[in-house]
Amino acid sequence: MTLYDRTGFSYDTTRRADPYLAGRLSALLGITANGTYLDIACGTGNYTAVVARQGGQWHGVDFSTRMLNNALGKSRSIQWTKADAHHLPLVDKAFSGAMCTLALHNFRDLAAAFKETYRVLISGKFLIFTTTPDQMRGYWLNEYFRDAMAKATQQMPALDLVLEALKDAGFSYVETEFYQVSPGLQYLFLYSGKHRPEVYLDPEIREGISAFSSLADPSEVEEGCRRLSEDIQSGQIGRVMRDYENSGGDYLFVIAEKP
């Protein structure tokens, strides 16, 4: 069983689509009623299903059987397919847009995956929501889970590599938009607790975050949570959070286009 087959159990409780993020995905992708759209590494389809309400015909692909089984229960109008992003079982020029959220760290070869995306697009936008190693080094989680964060950061491709791979695949007009985590964020990914440190004390939430469930040593998590709990109770967490404040964004949208 793969990591994402295991975490598929908890994804739907910790990864509910956030209204703001869903709205930005819809707006940046430029959805039209007659368009055809692809969600690459769609997971349990939380964002696919919500964004698809804005219009168009949708197709979601993921390599996890359990994730896709969960996705199937969200919408029967969306076509769900088990597939590797590096080898999409889809015909050329089938879609007018594509998106990929928080999945680049799973790609073995960015260039190959982006070339496949380019191949299946007629023309239009390829929208990526991700984070970068530089951004992750600005997370106050580093204060409590340094080794786990180092491993998670190492997995994430740098922005210049992402942009280079997109251009090599043929995409043009590549731009970025920073995203700062908001206090009311519903989608509980790695830094979703930026303003709510207590969420990291919940084992169910940690189970849905691969940095904790897959990369972290259990003893580090136990010790980090103990220190975090003490700092929350004493108020020391406020100083730690201020020390990590920066203007580089927590995540970002990368918007590429096939002419």
Secondary structure, DSSP 4 states (H G I P E B T S, - for coil): --HHHHHHHHHHHHBPPPHHHHHHHHHHHT--TT-EEEEET-TTSHHHHHHHTTSSEEEEEES-HHHHHHHHTT-SSSEEEE-BTTB--S-TT-EEEEEEES-GGG-S-HHHHHHHHHHHEEEEEEEEEE--HHHHTT-GGGGT-HHHHHHHHHHSPPHHHHHHHHHHHT-EEEEEEEEPPPTT--B--TTTTSS-GGGGG-HHHHHTSHIIIIIS-HHHHHHHHHHHHHHHHHTTHHHHHHHT--SS-SEEEEEEEE-
